[in-house]
Amino acid sequence: MRLIPLALALTLSAPAFAARLDTPLTAEEFDAYATGKTLSYAQNGEVWGSEQYLPDRKVVWTFSGEECQYGQWYADADAICFVYDNDPTPQCWHFFRDAQGLRAEFLDDPVNTNLSEVSQSETPLTCPGPDVGA
């Protein structure tokens, strides 16, 4: 008889778990997950770029094969927004966590700019200067 309540409890908790997958990470959850890591993101299976998450919400971003951009992130309601030294225009995202890692939806274009985490490491980004070797 105890199996029926357990089965019922598991069934009732499944929708709550599914709803959590569609709830954006809070700033605290994002910070706990990302700080100290370098994450690479892909769009439609093609690597898009990598970002190193430093203490105090500092970041280093690079599109694949391009120069690094330095900036910071902050919370704005349920969004995580980034501003970079070379472009102070906020770029706000919703981040979600699933079995594969992070999934990100760009708020200015949530249909077409969706990224998925494809790798993570504790190795800092290598950021050569623009005129190295010149």
C-alpha positions in Angstrom: 0.0 0.0 0.0 2.9 2.4 0.6 3.9 2.2 -3.1 0.8 3.9 -4.3 1.4 7.1 -2.3 5.1 7.1 -3.4 4.1 6.7 -7.0 1.5 9.4 -6.6 4.1 11.7 -5.0 6.6 11.1 -7.9 3.9 11.8 -10.4 2.9 15.0 -8.7 6.5 16.2 -8.4 7.3 15.6 -12.1 5.4 18.7 -13.3 7.2 20.8 -10.7 10.6 19.6 -11.9 9.5 20.2 -15.6 8.4 23.7 -14.7 11.8 24.4 -13.1 13.6 23.6 -16.3 11.6 26.4 -18.0 12.3 28.9 -15.2 15.3 31.1 -15.7 18.2 30.8 -13.3 18.4 33.4 -10.6 21.5 35.6 -10.4 22.6 33.5 -7.4 22.1 30.2 -9.3 23.9 31.6 -12.4 26.8 32.9 -10.3 27.2 29.6 -8.4 27.2 27.6 -11.6 29.4 29.8 -13.8 32.0 31.6 -11.6 35.5 30.1 -12.0 34.6 28.4 -15.3 35.1 29.1 -19.0 32.0 28.0 -20.9 31.8 27.5 -24.6 28.4 27.9 -26.4 27.1 26.7 -29.7 24.1 27.7 -31.8 22.6 25.0 -34.0 25.6 22.8 -33.3 28.2 25.3 -34.4 30.5 26.8 -31.7 29.6 30.5 -31.3 32.0 31.7 -28.6 33.4 31.2 -25.1 33.1 33.2 -21.9 35.2 33.1 -18.8 33.3 33.9 -15.6 35.5 35.6 -13.0 34.8 36.6 -9.4 32.8 39.8 -8.7 30.7 39.2 -11.9 33.5 40.0 -14.2 33.6 38.3 -17.6 35.9 37.8 -20.6 34.0 36.9 -23.9 35.3 35.9 -27.3 33.4 35.0 -30.5 35.2 32.1 -32.1 38.5 33.4 -33.6 38.0 37.0 -32.5 39.6 39.3 -29.9 38.5 39.1 -26.3 36.0 41.5 -24.8 36.1 42.4 -21.1 33.0 43.2 -19.2 30.7 42.4 -16.3 27.2 40.9 -15.8 24.3 42.0 -13.6 20.8 40.8 -12.8 17.8 42.7 -14.2 14.6 41.1 -12.9 14.9 37.5 -14.1 17.5 38.3 -16.8 21.3 38.1 -16.7 22.7 41.2 -18.6 26.2 41.7 -19.9 28.0 45.0 -20.7 31.4 45.1 -22.3 34.1 47.7 -22.3 33.8 48.2 -26.0 30.0 48.2 -26.0 28.1 49.4 -23.0 24.7 48.4 -24.5 23.2 45.7 -22.2 22.8 42.3 -23.7 20.3 40.4 -21.6 19.7 36.7 -21.6 17.6 34.1 -19.8 19.8 31.2 -18.7 18.3 27.7 -18.0 19.9 24.6 -16.7 19.3 21.2 -18.1 21.1 17.8 -18.2 23.6 19.1 -20.8 24.5 22.3 -18.9 23.3 25.8 -19.6 20.9 27.0 -22.3 20.7 30.7 -23.1 18.0 32.7 -24.8 18.8 36.2 -26.0 15.9 38.5 -24.9 16.1 40.8 -27.9 15.8 37.8 -30.2 14.5 34.8 -28.3 13.5 32.8 -31.4 16.8 33.0 -33.3 19.5 33.4 -30.8 19.5 30.4 -28.5 22.8 29.0 -27.3 23.7 25.8 -25.6 26.7 25.0 -23.4 28.9 22.6 -25.3 32.0 22.5 -23.0 33.4 23.9 -19.8 36.8 24.1 -18.2 38.7 25.9 -15.5 41.3 27.1 -18.0 41.3 30.9 -18.6 40.7 32.2 -22.1 43.8 33.0 -24.2 43.4 36.5 -25.3 46.1 37.7 -27.8 46.3 41.3 -28.6 45.1 42.7 -32.0 48.6 43.3 -33.3 50.4 40.2 -32.1 53.0 39.2 -34.6 52.7 42.4 -36.6 
